[in-house]
């Protein structure tokens, strides 16, 4: 439980400090040899330049009522700013 509280604090900080990122993974149409869509993946950035997958932080976010805040962050971030060039 104490570990979950620590994760909840980290999630709150990530929301407040804009420390999430969206990664766009291309989905290829192999037959046509081109990208036809993207899968959007959420990551929590770490202070040392790494990242944490949702499996590391979402259970605590759900337990402490922060999942909606994470969802809201994901929707409100301008997706066009994260699209690959």
C-alpha positions, 0 to 999 in steps of 0.5 A: 500500500505504501508503494501505491501511495508513492506511485500516486504521488508520482502520477499527481506530479507527472500530471501537474508538471506535464511529465507524460508523453505520447508516442506514436507507433506507425501501423503499416499496410505491408501490402502497400508498403506505407503507414496507414494509421498510428497507435498512440502510447502513453508514457510517464517521463522520468527525471533521468530521461527514461520512461515508465510504461502504463503498467507501472503507474496506472494501477496506482492511478486507478486505485487513488482516483487519478485515472480520469486525470491521466485520461484528461491529460492524454486528451487535452495534449495537442496530438499534432505536436507529437506527430512524427515528422 
